Amino acid sequence: MQEPRLRRLQGLLYIATSRIPSRTANSVQVMKMNEAFARRGLPTELLVPLSFGRLLRPELPRAETFWHYGVAPIFAVRYLPVPQAFHVFSVAALLAACTSSRLVYTRKLFLAAALPFFGRPVCFEAHDLRAEIKNPWFVVFLRAVHKRRFVGVICISHRMARALRRLGVPAEKITVAHDGVSLRSSMPAVSKEQARRELGLPLHQFLAAYVGSLHLGRGLGLIVEAAESLPSVSFLVVGGSPVQVAEWQQRTTRAGLRNLTFTGHVPHRSTPLYLKAADVLLMPYTRLLTIKGFTSPLKMFEYMAARRPIVGADLAVLREVLTHEQNALLVPLDDAGALVAALERLRDDAPLCARLAQQGGVDVQGYSWDERARRILSFLDQRLAAIGMALPPCGLVPEPIRS
């Protein structure tokens, strides 16, 4: 018996509210995933709101946007000329999706909830379940997931997947795909000493580095306390807005700290050099971190790819990837003393540093953006076939030469 013919979709329409370009981690994740989908040969277009910064610089070259994230220009970025405020972008994006013959892939709950009722195939990538449950559209979303054209949910952690199943999302419409890292070209082939020379960092001091935002719950206070307790260790904080950096610098100046340096924001493509310069990398999250139950931080995978030992907060969601004493040292939340003890242990035990770093480098191989895209597309192929649809035939796009 001949199998029924599947309706071919024309590609992927990825809709996000991220500001492109910007300093946010979510914009990095969005750009990396669009590149990864496109690298698998899938025609991909990213639809985002026209940000205020882009409005001020309409002449910003397309190539500069891709360079900012270190991604290849192998997918399209389209700016809707509407503001994000007052749900204007959401409505405009809904209209764009309804007139498209592509699979809609989105991190926007409103679109995931609304599109199935318009007969449009949609896949939702869930990142902050705590906030999404509070969204008035979440009730509609829980009805939409049972619609035929609701293709599936991509969860960034198993904890999130379990929570959604308990809320009534069908298990067959859920898959887990942790965040990832660019393994092919993200880590420069330089030694620790070379990286420090290039960045002007001390060559012979034990260096503990944190890379990321300085928002509440990231553990900056713990890093300051550790710097006070370990004057022989150099601490480096990479990231943060000018206002945030100024506030923390004032605090460290009042404390008389000379071993803690803030760089402020650096382009994402430049952060790997800082990772390679470090002896140990920090993720000291606290109880104030609002997404601590479901997070899949980009920095965790970038730290692992840098092959440096990690000292991180002992969160259940991080233990989906990290294992204490195997590829990281995990310390209790809000415990500066435990953080100090872990750093002292690593400072005095070079074989332990090497073992943790080596295992982290091995374990991260399964978390590349390319592998994440492959797994997601395999899931989508199965789900689409169940509703008589299919994505275009895909094949890997050769890796472009990057300057």
Secondary structure as GFF3:
##gff-version 3
##sequence-region A 1 403
A	DSSP	beta_strand	7	8	.	.	.	ID=ss1
A	DSSP	beta_strand	12	15	.	.	.	ID=ss2
A	DSSP	alpha_helix	25	39	.	.	.	ID=ss3
A	DSSP	beta_strand	44	49	.	.	.	ID=ss4
A	DSSP	alpha_helix	52	56	.	.	.	ID=ss5
A	DSSP	alpha_helix	62	69	.	.	.	ID=ss6
A	DSSP	beta_strand	76	80	.	.	.	ID=ss7
A	DSSP	three_ten_helix	85	87	.	.	.	ID=ss8
A	DSSP	alpha_helix	88	98	.	.	.	ID=ss9
A	DSSP	beta_strand	103	106	.	.	.	ID=ss10
A	DSSP	alpha_helix	109	114	.	.	.	ID=ss11
A	DSSP	three_ten_helix	115	118	.	.	.	ID=ss12
A	DSSP	beta_strand	122	126	.	.	.	ID=ss13
A	DSSP	alpha_helix	129	134	.	.	.	ID=ss14
A	DSSP	alpha_helix	138	144	.	.	.	ID=ss15
A	DSSP	beta_strand	150	155	.	.	.	ID=ss16
A	DSSP	alpha_helix	158	166	.	.	.	ID=ss17
A	DSSP	three_ten_helix	171	173	.	.	.	ID=ss18
A	DSSP	beta_strand	174	176	.	.	.	ID=ss19
A	DSSP	alpha_helix	192	199	.	.	.	ID=ss20
A	DSSP	beta_strand	207	211	.	.	.	ID=ss21
A	DSSP	alpha_helix	220	229	.	.	.	ID=ss22
A	DSSP	beta_strand	234	238	.	.	.	ID=ss23
A	DSSP	alpha_helix	242	254	.	.	.	ID=ss24
A	DSSP	beta_strand	260	264	.	.	.	ID=ss25
A	DSSP	three_ten_helix	268	270	.	.	.	ID=ss26
A	DSSP	alpha_helix	271	277	.	.	.	ID=ss27
A	DSSP	beta_strand	280	283	.	.	.	ID=ss28
A	DSSP	alpha_helix	298	305	.	.	.	ID=ss29
A	DSSP	beta_strand	310	313	.	.	.	ID=ss30
A	DSSP	three_ten_helix	318	320	.	.	.	ID=ss31
A	DSSP	beta_strand	329	331	.	.	.	ID=ss32
A	DSSP	alpha_helix	336	347	.	.	.	ID=ss33
A	DSSP	alpha_helix	350	363	.	.	.	ID=ss34
A	DSSP	three_ten_helix	364	367	.	.	.	ID=ss35
A	DSSP	alpha_helix	369	386	.	.	.	ID=ss36
A	DSSP	beta_strand	389	390	.	.	.	ID=ss37
###
